[in-house]
Amino acid sequence: MDLDSLALILAVLPGTYIFLFGFLKKVNDWRYVSSLRDKKHSLPPGDMGCPIFGNTLAFLKAFRSKDPDAFINNLVSRYGRTGIYKTYLFGSSSIIVSVPETCRKVLTDDDRFALGYPASTKQLTGKKSFHNIPNSEHKRLRRLTTAPINGHEAVAMYIGYIEDIVVTSLDEWSSMNEPIELLKEMRKVFLKAITHIFVGSSAESILGSVEKYSTNLNYGLKAAAINIPGFASPKALKARKMLIKILQGVPDERRGKSQIIDPNYERGMVDLIMEVEDENGKKLEDEDLIDLLLMFLFAGHESAAHTAMWAVIYLHDHPQVLRKAKEEQEEISKKTPSTQKGLTLKDIREMNYLQMNYEPKAGSFLAFGGGSWICPGADMAKLELSIFLHYFLLNYK
């Protein structure tokens, strides 16, 4: 093959690839949109991506990048700021909504919108988690299980323990001679806190294993469902099995402890949930309890860790906000009596600027969801984040 022929091939290949890729995307779009017949005219702008994967790979790439909004921003730049777009993600044709008012409508209208997650997510979170049950069952389980973690009064008893973890962790980080990976360390902080809150005195014995397997479970939830050895999905399924085995020991131990008086035994929220009865006097079965416990432990540290990381980045990038937030914490610290050790619920309620209590337009701030699907641990998450940011702003740069 002479150089001219090779040059021609190299010149043609990119064009051929672009043509084929564009053609396949058109075919995929036609496949899903044409099946709607007359209803297709009411679809929002967007594209369905390539066959099989759709836009899943592009979504995951953006999610893992330093700019997780890149996927939405790309839709905005291509189709305008409509706030609603069609696409294909995780094996399903989908509609993405990015306008707060419309998001609120979707979250609060249970008659028209039902909860739906990818099959891979349902497999990893369990049949009895909030992700997988119908609306009626979801409302029943929420009513039975979330009272112990709802409201400032309910979570105030854990302020001291969260403070100890936060203060110790910040001190350890500041003494290190090399940079830390903030998200990784924040995950450890909040996992330790949420495990103790739910499991009580049993937390230390299972924390190392829970941390290890939660990491693999997390990667599986954020990866394409490719069930081939070496990929994230098989590792995540194995991690779930191990976590179920570990957590099954929690209710078993509780039932044994109930027959023994142990002064060192410390109850956790799981004890309260195990005692809950429905209107017929029936308690939760172990399958329900374990799936719920796994969901609370995972969601209770993963989302809080991400929020804390982005809060630190936001404060760093906005010096004026950082200054005001720091001044507020300094004022709270000055008013603390010398006899008081640590923060109180009253102190945390006074962190108005830090907690963004600026009375935003109704429905414009949906960090914890809305309607019957609002995050059951929202009050706990706000408490943890307020405590972390208080000590971070007071003592560190």
DRENDO-1510 file (C-alpha; in Angstrom, 1 decimal, always signed):
<recs>
REC; n; res; u; v; w
REC; 1; MET; +0.0; +0.0; +0.0 .
REC; 2; ASP; +1.5; +3.3; -1.1 .
REC; 3; LEU; +1.4; +6.5; +1.0 .
REC; 4; ASP; -1.3; +8.1; -1.1 .
REC; 5; SER; -3.7; +5.2; -0.5 .
REC; 6; LEU; -3.0; +5.2; +3.2 .
REC; 7; ALA; -3.6; +8.9; +3.4 .
REC; 8; LEU; -6.9; +8.5; +1.5 .
REC; 9; ILE; -8.1; +5.8; +4.0 .
REC; 10; LEU; -7.1; +7.9; +7.0 .
REC; 11; ALA; -9.0; +10.8; +5.5 .
REC; 12; VAL; -12.1; +8.7; +4.8 .
REC; 13; LEU; -12.3; +6.8; +8.1 .
REC; 14; PRO; -13.3; +9.8; +10.3 .
REC; 15; GLY; -16.0; +10.9; +7.9 .
REC; 16; THR; -17.3; +7.3; +7.6 .
REC; 17; TYR; -17.4; +7.0; +11.4 .
REC; 18; ILE; -19.3; +10.3; +11.8 .
REC; 19; PHE; -21.8; +9.3; +9.1 .
REC; 20; LEU; -22.5; +5.9; +10.6 .
REC; 21; PHE; -22.7; +7.2; +14.1 .
REC; 22; GLY; -25.2; +9.9; +13.0 .
REC; 23; PHE; -27.2; +7.4; +10.9 .
REC; 24; LEU; -27.5; +5.0; +13.9 .
REC; 25; LYS; -28.6; +7.8; +16.1 .
REC; 26; LYS; -31.3; +8.8; +13.6 .
REC; 27; VAL; -32.5; +5.2; +13.4 .
REC; 28; ASN; -32.6; +4.9; +17.2 .
REC; 29; ASP; -34.6; +8.1; +17.5 .
REC; 30; TRP; -37.0; +7.0; +14.8 .
REC; 31; ARG; -37.4; +3.6; +16.5 .
REC; 32; TYR; -38.7; +5.0; +19.8 .
REC; 33; VAL; -40.4; +8.2; +18.7 .
REC; 34; SER; -42.4; +6.7; +15.8 .
REC; 35; SER; -43.9; +4.1; +18.1 .
REC; 36; LEU; -45.8; +7.0; +19.8 .
REC; 37; ARG; -47.7; +7.8; +16.6 .
REC; 38; ASP; -49.8; +10.9; +17.1 .
REC; 39; LYS; -48.3; +11.5; +20.6 .
REC; 40; LYS; -44.9; +12.1; +19.2 .
REC; 41; HIS; -45.7; +15.6; +18.3 .
REC; 42; SER; -46.0; +16.5; +22.0 .
REC; 43; LEU; -42.5; +15.3; +22.8 .
REC; 44; PRO; -39.8; +17.8; +23.9 .
REC; 45; PRO; -36.6; +18.3; +21.9 .
REC; 46; GLY; -33.6; +16.0; +22.4 .
REC; 47; ASP; -32.2; +12.8; +21.0 .
REC; 48; MET; -32.2; +9.1; +21.9 .
REC; 49; GLY; -28.5; +8.5; +21.4 .
REC; 50; CYS; -27.1; +5.4; +19.8 .
REC; 51; PRO; -28.7; +1.9; +19.9 .
REC; 52; ILE; -28.6; -0.2; +23.0 .
REC; 53; PHE; -26.8; +2.4; +25.2 .
REC; 54; GLY; -28.6; +5.5; +24.2 .
REC; 55; ASN; -27.0; +8.4; +26.0 .
REC; 56; THR; -26.1; +6.4; +29.2 .
REC; 57; LEU; -22.3; +6.5; +28.6 .
REC; 58; ALA; -22.3; +10.3; +28.0 .
REC; 59; PHE; -24.4; +10.8; +31.2 .
REC; 60; LEU; -22.1; +8.6; +33.3 .
REC; 61; LYS; -19.0; +10.4; +31.9 .
REC; 62; ALA; -20.4; +13.8; +32.9 .
REC; 63; PHE; -21.6; +12.5; +36.3 .
REC; 64; ARG; -18.1; +11.3; +37.2 .
REC; 65; SER; -16.3; +14.4; +35.8 .
REC; 66; LYS; -15.5; +17.7; +37.5 .
REC; 67; ASP; -18.5; +19.2; +35.8 .
REC; 68; PRO; -21.5; +16.9; +36.5 .
REC; 69; ASP; -23.9; +19.5; +34.9 .
REC; 70; ALA; -22.2; +19.0; +31.5 .
REC; 71; PHE; -24.8; +16.5; +30.3 .
REC; 72; ILE; -27.7; +18.9; +31.0 .
REC; 73; ASN; -25.7; +21.9; +29.7 .
REC; 74; ASN; -25.1; +20.1; +26.4 .
REC; 75; LEU; -28.8; +19.6; +26.0 .
REC; 76; VAL; -29.4; +23.3; +26.7 .
REC; 77; SER; -26.8; +24.4; +24.2 .
REC; 78; ARG; -28.2; +22.1; +21.5 .
REC; 79; TYR; -31.9; +22.5; +22.0 .
REC; 80; GLY; -32.4; +25.7; +24.0 .
REC; 81; ARG; -33.4; +26.4; +27.6 .
REC; 82; THR; -36.7; +24.6; +27.4 .
REC; 83; GLY; -36.1; +22.8; +30.7 .
REC; 84; ILE; -37.5; +19.5; +29.4 .
REC; 85; TYR; -35.7; +17.1; +27.0 .
REC; 86; LYS; -36.2; +13.6; +25.6 .
REC; 87; THR; -33.3; +11.0; +25.8 .
REC; 88; TYR; -32.5; +7.4; +26.4 .
REC; 89; LEU; -30.9; +6.4; +29.7 .
REC; 90; PHE; -30.3; +3.1; +31.5 .
REC; 91; GLY; -32.3; +1.0; +29.1 .
REC; 92; SER; -35.3; +3.2; +29.0 .
REC; 93; SER; -36.6; +6.1; +26.8 .
REC; 94; SER; -36.7; +9.0; +29.2 .
REC; 95; ILE; -37.8; +12.6; +29.7 .
REC; 96; ILE; -35.3; +14.9; +31.7 .
REC; 97; VAL; -36.8; +17.8; +33.6 .
REC; 98; SER; -34.5; +20.6; +34.8 .
REC; 99; VAL; -36.9; +23.4; +35.7 .
REC; 100; PRO; -37.6; +23.6; +39.5 .
REC; 101; GLU; -41.4; +24.2; +39.1 .
REC; 102; THR; -41.8; +21.2; +36.8 .
REC; 103; CYS; -39.6; +19.0; +39.0 .
REC; 104; ARG; -41.9; +19.9; +41.9 .
REC; 105; LYS; -44.9; +19.0; +39.8 .
REC; 106; VAL; -43.5; +15.6; +39.0 .
REC; 107; LEU; -42.5; +14.9; +42.6 .
REC; 108; THR; -45.9; +15.9; +44.1 .
REC; 109; ASP; -48.3; +14.5; +41.6 .
REC; 110; ASP; -48.6; +10.8; +42.6 .
REC; 111; ASP; -51.6; +10.2; +40.4 .
REC; 112; ARG; -49.8; +10.9; +37.2 .
REC; 113; PHE; -46.2; +10.1; +38.0 .
REC; 114; ALA; -45.0; +6.8; +39.5 .
REC; 115; LEU; -41.5; +6.1; +40.9 .
REC; 116; GLY; -39.3; +4.3; +38.4 .
REC; 117; TYR; -35.7; +3.2; +38.6 .
REC; 118; PRO; -33.4; +1.2; +36.2 .
REC; 119; ALA; -33.7; -2.5; +36.7 .
REC; 120; SER; -30.0; -2.6; +37.8 .
REC; 121; THR; -30.7; -0.1; +40.6 .
REC; 122; LYS; -33.7; -2.1; +41.8 .
REC; 123; GLN; -31.6; -5.2; +41.9 .
REC; 124; LEU; -28.9; -3.5; +44.0 .
REC; 125; THR; -31.2; -1.6; +46.4 .
REC; 126; GLY; -33.5; -4.6; +47.2 .
REC; 127; LYS; -37.1; -5.5; +46.7 .
REC; 128; LYS; -38.3; -3.8; +49.8 .
REC; 129; SER; -36.4; -0.6; +49.7 .
REC; 130; PHE; -38.2; +2.7; +49.0 .
REC; 131; HIS; -36.9; +2.6; +45.4 .
REC; 132; ASN; -38.9; -0.5; +44.4 .
REC; 133; ILE; -42.3; -0.6; +46.2 .
REC; 134; PRO; -45.6; +0.9; +44.9 .
REC; 135; ASN; -46.9; +4.2; +46.2 .
REC; 136; SER; -49.3; +2.7; +48.7 .
REC; 137; GLU; -46.6; +0.5; +50.2 .
REC; 138; HIS; -44.1; +3.3; +50.1 .
REC; 139; LYS; -46.4; +5.6; +52.1 .
REC; 140; ARG; -47.1; +2.8; +54.7 .
REC; 141; LEU; -43.4; +2.1; +55.2 .
REC; 142; ARG; -42.5; +5.8; +55.4 .
REC; 143; ARG; -45.1; +6.3; +58.0 .
REC; 144; LEU; -43.8; +3.4; +60.1 .
REC; 145; THR; -40.1; +3.9; +59.8 .
REC; 146; THR; -39.2; +7.6; +59.4 .
REC; 147; ALA; -40.6; +9.1; +62.6 .
REC; 148; PRO; -37.3; +8.4; +64.5 .
REC; 149; ILE; -35.3; +10.4; +62.0 .
REC; 150; ASN; -37.8; +13.2; +61.2 .
REC; 151; GLY; -37.7; +16.6; +63.0 .
REC; 152; HIS; -34.9; +18.4; +64.7 .
REC; 153; GLU; -36.0; +17.2; +68.1 .
REC; 154; ALA; -35.7; +13.6; +67.0 .
REC; 155; VAL; -32.2; +13.9; +65.7 .
REC; 156; ALA; -30.9; +16.4; +68.3 .
REC; 157; MET; -29.7; +13.6; +70.6 .
REC; 158; TYR; -26.9; +12.7; +68.1 .
REC; 159; ILE; -25.4; +16.2; +67.9 .
REC; 160; GLY; -22.6; +15.4; +70.4 .
REC; 161; TYR; -21.6; +12.2; +68.6 .
REC; 162; ILE; -21.5; +13.9; +65.1 .
REC; 163; GLU; -19.4; +16.7; +66.6 .
REC; 164; ASP; -16.8; +14.2; +67.9 .
REC; 165; ILE; -16.5; +12.6; +64.5 .
REC; 166; VAL; -16.2; +15.9; +62.7 .
REC; 167; VAL; -13.8; +17.5; +65.0 .
REC; 168; THR; -11.5; +14.4; +65.2 .
REC; 169; SER; -11.5; +14.0; +61.4 .
REC; 170; LEU; -10.8; +17.7; +60.7 .
REC; 171; ASP; -7.9; +17.6; +63.1 .
REC; 172; GLU; -6.5; +14.4; +61.5 .
REC; 173; TRP; -6.7; +15.9; +58.0 .
REC; 174; SER; -5.0; +19.1; +59.1 .
REC; 175; SER; -2.0; +17.2; +60.5 .
REC; 176; MET; -1.4; +15.2; +57.2 .
REC; 177; ASN; +1.6; +16.2; +55.2 .
REC; 178; GLU; -0.1; +15.5; +51.8 .
REC; 179; PRO; -3.4; +16.5; +50.2 .
REC; 180; ILE; -6.5; +14.5; +50.9 .
REC; 181; GLU; -9.3; +13.4; +48.6 .
REC; 182; LEU; -12.1; +15.3; +50.2 .
REC; 183; LEU; -15.0; +13.3; +48.9 .
REC; 184; LYS; -13.4; +10.0; +50.0 .
REC; 185; GLU; -12.8; +11.4; +53.5 .
REC; 186; MET; -16.3; +12.9; +53.7 .
REC; 187; ARG; -17.8; +9.5; +52.9 .
REC; 188; LYS; -15.9; +8.0; +55.9 .
REC; 189; VAL; -17.1; +10.8; +58.2 .
REC; 190; PHE; -20.8; +10.5; +57.4 .
REC; 191; LEU; -20.7; +6.7; +57.1 .
REC; 192; LYS; -19.3; +6.5; +60.6 .
REC; 193; ALA; -21.9; +8.9; +61.9 .
REC; 194; ILE; -24.9; +7.3; +60.2 .
REC; 195; THR; -23.8; +3.7; +61.1 .
REC; 196; HIS; -23.6; +4.7; +64.8 .
REC; 197; ILE; -26.9; +6.5; +64.7 .
REC; 198; PHE; -28.7; +3.5; +63.2 .
REC; 199; VAL; -26.9; +0.6; +64.8 .
REC; 200; GLY; -25.7; +2.0; +68.1 .
REC; 201; SER; -23.0; +0.1; +70.0 .
REC; 202; SER; -22.7; -2.5; +67.2 .
REC; 203; ALA; -21.4; +0.1; +64.8 .
REC; 204; GLU; -17.7; -0.3; +65.5 .
REC; 205; SER; -17.8; -4.1; +64.8 .
REC; 206; ILE; -19.3; -3.7; +61.3 .
REC; 207; LEU; -18.0; -0.3; +60.2 .
REC; 208; GLY; -14.9; -1.5; +58.3 .
REC; 209; SER; -16.8; -4.1; +56.3 .
REC; 210; VAL; -19.7; -1.8; +55.6 .
REC; 211; GLU; -17.3; +0.8; +54.3 .
REC; 212; LYS; -15.5; -1.7; +52.1 .
REC; 213; TYR; -18.6; -3.1; +50.4 .
REC; 214; SER; -20.5; +0.2; +50.3 .
REC; 215; THR; -17.8; +1.5; +48.0 .
REC; 216; ASN; -18.4; -1.3; +45.5 .
REC; 217; LEU; -22.1; -0.9; +45.7 .
REC; 218; ASN; -21.8; +2.8; +45.0 .
REC; 219; TYR; -19.8; +2.2; +41.9 .
REC; 220; GLY; -22.3; -0.3; +40.6 .
REC; 221; LEU; -25.2; +2.1; +41.1 .
REC; 222; LYS; -23.4; +4.7; +38.9 .
REC; 223; ALA; -22.3; +2.4; +36.2 .
REC; 224; ALA; -23.8; +0.8; +33.1 .
REC; 225; ALA; -25.4; -2.6; +33.9 .
REC; 226; ILE; -22.8; -4.8; +32.2 .
REC; 227; ASN; -22.9; -8.1; +34.0 .
REC; 228; ILE; -19.5; -9.3; +32.9 .
REC; 229; PRO; -16.6; -10.2; +35.3 .
REC; 230; GLY; -14.4; -7.2; +35.9 .
REC; 231; PHE; -17.1; -4.6; +35.4 .
REC; 232; ALA; -18.8; -2.6; +38.2 .
REC; 233; SER; -22.2; -4.4; +38.2 .
REC; 234; PRO; -21.0; -7.9; +39.2 .
REC; 235; LYS; -18.8; -6.4; +42.0 .
REC; 236; ALA; -21.8; -4.4; +43.2 .
REC; 237; LEU; -24.1; -7.4; +43.3 .
REC; 238; LYS; -21.5; -9.3; +45.3 .
REC; 239; ALA; -21.1; -6.3; +47.6 .
REC; 240; ARG; -24.8; -6.2; +48.2 .
REC; 241; LYS; -24.9; -9.9; +49.2 .
REC; 242; MET; -22.1; -9.3; +51.7 .
REC; 243; LEU; -23.8; -6.2; +53.1 .
REC; 244; ILE; -27.0; -8.2; +53.5 .
REC; 245; LYS; -25.1; -10.9; +55.4 .
REC; 246; ILE; -23.5; -8.3; +57.7 .
REC; 247; LEU; -26.7; -6.4; +58.4 .
REC; 248; GLN; -28.7; -9.5; +59.0 .
REC; 249; GLY; -26.6; -9.9; +62.2 .
REC; 250; VAL; -28.0; -6.6; +63.5 .
REC; 251; PRO; -31.6; -7.6; +64.2 .
REC; 252; ASP; -30.4; -11.1; +65.3 .
REC; 253; GLU; -28.1; -9.4; +67.9 .
REC; 254; ARG; -30.9; -7.1; +69.0 .
REC; 255; ARG; -33.2; -9.9; +69.8 .
REC; 256; GLY; -30.5; -11.6; +71.8 .
REC; 257; LYS; -29.6; -8.4; +73.7 .
REC; 258; SER; -33.3; -7.8; +74.6 .
REC; 259; GLN; -33.0; -10.7; +77.0 .
REC; 260; ILE; -29.8; -9.4; +78.7 .
REC; 261; ILE; -29.2; -6.3; +80.8 .
REC; 262; ASP; -25.9; -4.8; +79.4 .
REC; 263; PRO; -24.9; -1.4; +80.8 .
REC; 264; ASN; -22.6; -0.9; +77.7 .
REC; 265; TYR; -25.4; -1.6; +75.2 .
REC; 266; GLU; -26.3; +1.5; +73.2 .
REC; 267; ARG; -29.6; +1.5; +71.3 .
REC; 268; GLY; -29.8; +2.8; +67.7 .
REC; 269; MET; -32.6; +3.8; +65.4 .
REC; 270; VAL; -32.9; +0.3; +64.2 .
REC; 271; ASP; -34.1; -0.7; +67.7 .
REC; 272; LEU; -36.9; +1.9; +67.3 .
REC; 273; ILE; -37.8; +0.7; +63.8 .
REC; 274; MET; -37.9; -3.0; +65.0 .
REC; 275; GLU; -40.4; -2.0; +67.6 .
REC; 276; VAL; -42.8; -0.2; +65.2 .
REC; 277; GLU; -46.1; -1.9; +64.5 .
REC; 278; ASP; -48.7; -1.2; +61.9 .
REC; 279; GLU; -52.5; -0.7; +62.6 .
REC; 280; ASN; -52.8; -4.5; +62.8 .
REC; 281; GLY; -50.1; -4.9; +65.3 .
REC; 282; LYS; -47.7; -6.4; +62.7 .
REC; 283; LYS; -43.9; -5.6; +62.9 .
REC; 284; LEU; -41.6; -5.3; +59.9 .
REC; 285; GLU; -40.2; -8.6; +58.6 .
REC; 286; ASP; -36.5; -9.0; +58.4 .
REC; 287; GLU; -36.4; -8.7; +54.6 .
REC; 288; ASP; -38.1; -5.3; +54.9 .
REC; 289; LEU; -35.8; -4.2; +57.8 .
REC; 290; ILE; -32.5; -5.2; +56.1 .
REC; 291; ASP; -33.4; -3.5; +52.7 .
REC; 292; LEU; -34.4; -0.4; +54.6 .
REC; 293; LEU; -31.3; -0.4; +56.8 .
REC; 294; LEU; -29.1; -0.8; +53.7 .
REC; 295; MET; -30.9; +2.1; +52.0 .
REC; 296; PHE; -30.6; +4.4; +55.0 .
REC; 297; LEU; -26.9; +3.6; +55.6 .
REC; 298; PHE; -26.0; +4.1; +51.9 .
REC; 299; ALA; -28.1; +7.2; +51.2 .
REC; 300; GLY; -27.3; +8.6; +54.6 .
REC; 301; HIS; -23.6; +9.0; +53.9 .
REC; 302; GLU; -23.3; +9.1; +50.1 .
REC; 303; SER; -25.5; +12.1; +49.5 .
REC; 304; ALA; -24.3; +14.0; +52.6 .
REC; 305; ALA; -20.7; +13.5; +51.5 .
REC; 306; HIS; -21.3; +14.9; +48.0 .
REC; 307; THR; -23.2; +17.9; +49.4 .
REC; 308; ALA; -20.4; +18.7; +51.9 .
REC; 309; MET; -17.8; +18.5; +49.1 .
REC; 310; TRP; -19.8; +20.8; +46.8 .
REC; 311; ALA; -20.5; +23.2; +49.7 .
REC; 312; VAL; -16.7; +23.5; +50.4 .
REC; 313; ILE; -16.1; +24.1; +46.6 .
REC; 314; TYR; -18.8; +26.7; +46.5 .
REC; 315; LEU; -17.5; +28.6; +49.5 .
REC; 316; HIS; -14.0; +28.5; +48.0 .
REC; 317; ASP; -15.2; +29.9; +44.7 .
REC; 318; HIS; -17.4; +32.6; +46.3 .
REC; 319; PRO; -15.3; +34.6; +48.9 .
REC; 320; GLN; -18.2; +36.9; +49.8 .
REC; 321; VAL; -20.5; +34.0; +50.7 .
REC; 322; LEU; -17.6; +32.4; +52.6 .
REC; 323; ARG; -17.0; +35.6; +54.6 .
REC; 324; LYS; -20.7; +35.9; +55.6 .
REC; 325; ALA; -21.0; +32.2; +56.5 .
REC; 326; LYS; -17.8; +32.4; +58.6 .
REC; 327; GLU; -19.0; +35.6; +60.4 .
REC; 328; GLU; -22.3; +33.9; +61.3 .
REC; 329; GLN; -20.5; +30.9; +62.8 .
REC; 330; GLU; -18.1; +33.2; +64.8 .
REC; 331; GLU; -21.1; +35.1; +66.2 .
REC; 332; ILE; -22.8; +31.8; +67.3 .
REC; 333; SER; -19.5; +30.7; +68.9 .
REC; 334; LYS; -19.2; +34.1; +70.8 .
REC; 335; LYS; -22.6; +33.7; +72.3 .
REC; 336; THR; -21.9; +30.2; +73.6 .
REC; 337; PRO; -21.7; +30.1; +77.4 .
REC; 338; SER; -18.3; +29.0; +78.8 .
REC; 339; THR; -20.1; +26.1; +80.6 .
REC; 340; GLN; -21.6; +24.8; +77.4 .
REC; 341; LYS; -19.7; +22.0; +75.6 .
REC; 342; GLY; -20.3; +21.9; +71.9 .
REC; 343; LEU; -23.3; +22.9; +69.9 .
REC; 344; THR; -26.9; +22.8; +70.9 .
REC; 345; LEU; -30.1; +22.5; +68.8 .
REC; 346; LYS; -30.7; +26.2; +69.4 .
REC; 347; ASP; -27.2; +27.0; +68.0 .
REC; 348; ILE; -27.9; +25.0; +64.8 .
REC; 349; ARG; -31.3; +26.6; +64.3 .
REC; 350; GLU; -29.6; +30.0; +64.3 .
REC; 351; MET; -27.4; +29.1; +61.3 .
REC; 352; ASN; -29.8; +30.9; +59.0 .
REC; 353; TYR; -27.3; +32.0; +56.4 .
REC; 354; LEU; -25.4; +28.8; +56.4 .
REC; 355; GLN; -28.5; +26.7; +55.9 .
REC; 356; MET; -29.8; +29.0; +53.1 .
REC; 357; ASN; -32.9; +30.1; +55.0 .
REC; 358; TYR; -33.4; +33.1; +52.7 .
REC; 359; GLU; -37.0; +32.1; +51.9 .
REC; 360; PRO; -36.5; +31.1; +48.2 .
REC; 361; LYS; -39.5; +31.0; +45.9 .
REC; 362; ALA; -41.7; +28.1; +46.6 .
REC; 363; GLY; -40.6; +25.0; +44.7 .
REC; 364; SER; -37.3; +26.5; +43.6 .
REC; 365; PHE; -35.0; +24.6; +46.0 .
REC; 366; LEU; -35.5; +20.9; +45.9 .
REC; 367; ALA; -32.3; +19.5; +47.2 .
REC; 368; PHE; -34.2; +16.8; +49.2 .
REC; 369; GLY; -36.9; +16.1; +46.7 .
REC; 370; GLY; -40.6; +16.8; +47.3 .
REC; 371; GLY; -44.0; +15.4; +48.0 .
REC; 372; SER; -44.3; +11.9; +49.3 .
REC; 373; TRP; -40.8; +11.3; +47.8 .
REC; 374; ILE; -39.0; +13.8; +49.9 .
REC; 375; CYS; -35.8; +12.4; +51.4 .
REC; 376; PRO; -36.7; +10.7; +54.8 .
REC; 377; GLY; -33.4; +11.7; +56.2 .
REC; 378; ALA; -33.4; +15.4; +55.2 .
REC; 379; ASP; -33.3; +16.7; +58.8 .
REC; 380; MET; -30.5; +14.4; +59.7 .
REC; 381; ALA; -28.5; +15.4; +56.6 .
REC; 382; LYS; -29.0; +19.1; +57.4 .
REC; 383; LEU; -27.8; +18.5; +61.0 .
REC; 384; GLU; -24.7; +16.7; +59.9 .
REC; 385; LEU; -23.8; +19.3; +57.2 .
REC; 386; SER; -24.4; +22.2; +59.6 .
REC; 387; ILE; -22.1; +20.7; +62.2 .
REC; 388; PHE; -19.3; +20.0; +59.7 .
REC; 389; LEU; -19.4; +23.4; +58.1 .
REC; 390; HIS; -19.6; +25.1; +61.5 .
REC; 391; TYR; -16.2; +23.6; +62.7 .
REC; 392; PHE; -14.7; +23.8; +59.2 .
REC; 393; LEU; -15.4; +27.5; +58.9 .
REC; 394; LEU; -14.3; +28.4; +62.4 .
REC; 395; ASN; -11.0; +26.6; +62.5 .
REC; 396; TYR; -9.7; +25.9; +59.0 .
REC; 397; LYS; -9.0; +27.5; +55.6 .
</recs>
